[in-house]
Amino acid sequence: MNLNFVLNDYVLIWNLLFNASISQSVQSFKQKLWKNYRQSYNELYKEEEQILKDPKNYIPCDDTIFDMVKNSDMYKEIRNDTEKYRMELLQNFDNIKKDLNKNLKEILKFDIKLYHVLVVDKKLDVIGMDIPKSRRVNTITWGNRVDSDNYTLAIINIIEHIVRKELANYRSEYKDLVDAVIELAIDNELTSRLLNKSVYLKGDKSLKFLKCQLYPYFLMYLGYSKEEILNRMMRDKIVFELDKYTFERGLATIDLKAFIDFCIKHQKHILKINELEII
């Protein structure tokens, strides 16, 4: 998997104009534009889909507001901050790319094409914005203020949203189960590997019990032996009686989508087990 981190002025400006203001100076600037160019401002709101279809080649019908924002000192500062943020994401991705891809291949067992990450100011808190189905490339928009705490976690967070987009319509009638499997795969397993410590208790609390029930089968899916599974349950602090489970060796040969199918097909058996507990 590869990520291309891009700063696109049209994407950044649109998000500055139509998301919550990140500062008083931005709010004042937006109010001034609204007062003096109300019709153009309203029309620009409708341009989101056109911009995101093909950001690199987008040409506005009316670039009055875009030009005014671009030429402002406020925007120049925001753009510089966003470029620094983009470079931090890019450099961290380059540092962990080899290890990340090795582990993704072992966990997902299917390929994801190149994704373009349209980087905006992290104070905007734009996380994995939906892109129109008519998009020409695999793209997400990203700007998250908590990224500055740990850029490795930022990259994992981006990967998680990409995987969710890839599986957005997959077995949608079983959304909770699909969400639980994605959490196990990315939030828990991938993060644990990259940070070299277990984070299996992390995640959506509403999915906690479901994930615990899927967990023994997920370890089989990852190809662990019975002895390795016993070690893993102690490390991850999720305890179950392995002898009560049929060891499904075939799970190690399928990809994550097929694992979801297995869980759905056998859910009556998997979800009735209630001996699991968290230490």
C-alpha positions in Angstrom: 0.0 0.0 0.0 1.2 3.5 -0.8 0.0 6.9 0.4 0.5 10.1 -1.5 0.2 13.2 0.8 -1.1 16.2 -1.2 -1.7 19.8 -0.3 -4.3 21.2 -2.7 -5.3 24.9 -2.4 -8.9 24.4 -3.5 -9.5 21.6 -1.0 -7.8 23.5 1.8 -9.7 26.8 1.1 -13.1 25.0 0.7 -12.6 23.4 4.1 -11.5 26.7 5.7 -14.6 28.4 4.3 -17.2 25.7 5.1 -16.0 24.0 8.3 -15.9 25.5 11.8 -13.6 28.5 12.0 -10.2 27.6 13.5 -9.5 31.1 14.7 -11.1 34.5 15.2 -9.2 35.9 12.3 -10.5 33.1 10.0 -14.1 33.8 11.3 -13.8 37.5 10.6 -12.4 36.9 7.1 -15.3 34.5 6.3 -17.8 37.0 7.6 -16.3 39.7 5.4 -16.5 37.5 2.3 -20.0 36.5 3.1 -21.1 40.1 3.5 -19.5 41.3 0.2 -19.8 38.2 -2.0 -22.8 36.3 -0.7 -23.9 34.8 -4.0 -20.4 33.6 -4.9 -20.0 32.2 -1.4 -23.2 30.2 -1.6 -22.3 28.9 -5.1 -18.9 27.8 -3.9 -20.5 25.6 -1.3 -22.0 23.4 -4.0 -18.5 22.9 -5.6 -17.3 20.4 -3.0 -18.1 17.3 -5.2 -16.6 18.8 -8.3 -13.4 19.7 -6.4 -13.1 16.2 -4.9 -13.8 14.4 -8.1 -10.4 15.4 -9.4 -8.6 18.0 -7.2 -5.5 18.2 -9.3 -7.3 19.3 -12.4 -10.2 21.2 -10.9 -10.9 24.6 -12.5 -13.4 26.9 -10.7 -16.1 28.6 -12.7 -15.6 31.7 -10.6 -12.3 32.0 -8.8 -13.0 35.4 -7.1 -13.3 34.0 -3.6 -10.5 31.5 -4.1 -8.1 34.3 -5.2 -9.1 36.6 -2.3 -8.3 33.8 0.2 -5.1 32.8 -1.5 -3.8 36.4 -1.5 -4.5 36.9 2.2 -1.8 36.9 4.9 -4.1 34.7 7.0 -4.2 31.9 4.3 -0.4 32.1 3.7 0.2 31.3 7.3 -2.4 28.5 7.4 -0.9 27.1 4.2 2.6 27.0 5.6 1.3 25.2 8.7 -0.5 22.7 6.6 2.6 22.1 4.5 4.6 21.4 7.6 1.9 19.0 8.8 1.9 17.3 5.4 5.7 16.8 5.5 5.5 15.4 9.0 2.9 12.8 7.9 4.9 12.0 4.8 8.2 11.6 6.6 6.6 9.4 9.3 4.9 7.2 6.6 8.3 6.8 4.8 9.9 5.7 8.1 7.3 3.0 8.9 6.3 2.1 5.3 8.2 -1.1 5.0 7.1 -2.5 8.4 3.6 -1.2 7.8 3.1 -2.9 4.5 4.6 -6.2 5.7 2.1 -6.3 8.6 -0.9 -5.1 6.5 -0.2 -7.9 4.0 -0.3 -10.4 6.9 -3.4 -8.9 8.5 -5.6 -7.9 5.6 -4.3 -10.5 3.0 -5.6 -8.3 0.2 -4.1 -5.4 -1.6 -5.2 -1.7 -1.4 -4.2 0.6 -4.3 -2.5 3.9 -4.0 -4.5 6.4 -1.9 -4.2 10.2 -2.2 -4.4 11.9 1.2 -5.6 15.5 0.7 -4.1 17.2 3.8 -5.8 20.2 5.4 -5.0 22.2 8.5 -5.1 19.8 11.4 -7.1 22.2 13.5 -10.0 21.6 11.1 -10.5 18.1 12.4 -11.4 16.7 9.0 -11.1 12.9 9.3 -11.6 10.7 6.3 -14.1 12.9 4.5 -16.3 11.0 2.1 -15.4 11.3 -1.6 -18.0 11.1 -4.3 -18.4 7.7 -6.0 -17.5 9.4 -9.3 -14.0 10.1 -8.0 -11.2 9.3 -10.4 -8.7 8.3 -7.8 -8.8 6.7 -4.3 -8.8 9.7 -2.1 -9.5 10.9 1.5 -9.3 14.3 3.1 -7.4 14.5 6.3 -6.6 17.0 9.1 -6.6 15.9 12.7 -5.3 18.0 15.6 -4.4 14.9 17.8 -2.0 13.8 15.1 0.8 15.9 16.5 0.9 13.7 19.6 2.0 10.6 17.7 2.4 10.5 13.9 2.7 6.8 13.8 -0.8 6.6 15.3 -1.9 9.3 12.8 -0.8 7.0 9.9 -2.6 4.0 11.5 -5.7 6.2 11.9 -5.5 7.1 8.2 -5.1 3.4 7.2 -8.1 2.5 9.4 -10.3 5.0 7.6 -9.1 3.7 4.2 -9.9 0.1 5.1 -13.4 1.3 6.3 -13.8 3.0 2.9 -12.7 -0.2 1.1 -15.2 -2.2 3.0 -17.9 0.5 3.3 -20.5 -1.5 1.3 -19.3 -5.0 2.2 -22.0 -7.0 4.0 -23.5 -3.7 5.2 -26.4 -5.5 6.8 -23.9 -6.8 9.4 -22.3 -3.4 10.0 -21.4 -4.0 13.7 -19.7 -7.3 12.9 -17.7 -5.7 10.0 -16.8 -2.7 12.3 -15.6 -5.2 15.0 -13.4 -7.1 12.6 -11.9 -3.9 11.2 -11.1 -2.7 14.8 -9.5 -6.1 15.6 -7.4 -5.8 12.4 -6.3 -2.2 12.4 -6.9 -0.5 15.8 -5.8 -3.6 17.7 -3.5 -5.9 15.7 -1.7 -3.5 13.4 -1.3 -0.9 16.2 0.0 -3.5 18.6 2.6 -4.7 16.1 3.8 -1.2 15.1 4.0 0.1 18.8 5.4 -3.2 20.1 2.8 -3.4 22.8 -0.7 -4.8 23.1 -3.6 -2.3 22.6 -6.4 -4.9 22.4 -8.5 -3.1 25.0 -8.6 0.0 22.8 -11.6 0.8 20.7 -15.3 1.4 20.5 -16.8 0.3 23.8 -20.0 -0.7 22.2 -18.1 -3.3 20.2 -16.0 -4.6 23.1 -18.1 -7.8 23.8 -18.5 -8.6 20.1 -14.7 -8.3 19.5 -14.0 -10.5 22.5 -16.2 -13.2 21.0 -14.5 -12.9 17.6 -11.0 -12.7 19.0 -10.2 -16.5 19.3 -11.2 -16.9 15.6 -9.2 -13.8 14.6 -6.1 -15.3 16.1 -6.7 -18.5 14.1 -7.2 -16.3 11.0 -3.8 -14.8 11.7 -2.3 -18.2 11.6 -1.3 -18.7 15.3 -0.8 -22.2 16.7 -2.6 -23.3 19.8 0.4 -22.5 22.0 0.8 -19.1 20.4 -2.8 -18.4 21.0 -2.5 -19.2 24.7 0.4 -16.7 24.9 -1.5 -14.1 23.0 -4.6 -14.2 25.2 -2.5 -13.5 28.3 -0.6 -10.7 26.5 -3.8 -9.1 25.3 -5.7 -9.7 28.5 -8.6 -11.5 26.8 -9.1 -14.9 28.4 -11.1 -17.8 27.0 -11.0 -21.7 27.2 -9.3 -22.7 24.0 -10.3 -26.3 24.4 -14.0 -25.3 23.9 -13.2 -24.0 20.4 -12.9 -26.0 17.2 -9.5 -25.0 15.8 -10.3 -23.7 12.3 -7.0 -24.2 10.5 -8.6 -23.1 7.2 -9.0 -19.5 8.5 -5.3 -18.9 8.0 -5.6 -19.3 4.2 -8.3 -16.6 3.6 -8.4 -12.8 3.5 -10.2 -10.4 5.8 -13.3 -10.3 3.6 -13.6 -14.0 3.7 -13.0 -14.0 7.4 -16.0 -11.6 7.8 -18.0 -14.0 5.7 -17.0 -16.9 8.0 -18.0 -14.9 11.1 -21.4 -14.0 9.6 -22.0 -17.6 8.5 -21.2 -19.0 11.9 -22.4 -16.1 14.0 -25.0 -18.2 15.9 -22.2 -20.4 17.2 -19.6 -17.7 17.7 -21.9 -15.2 19.4 -23.4 -17.6 21.9 -20.1 -18.2 23.7 -20.1 -16.2 26.9 -17.2 -17.5 28.9 -14.9 -14.7 27.7 -13.7 -12.2 30.3 -11.3 -9.3 30.3 -8.7 -9.4 33.1 
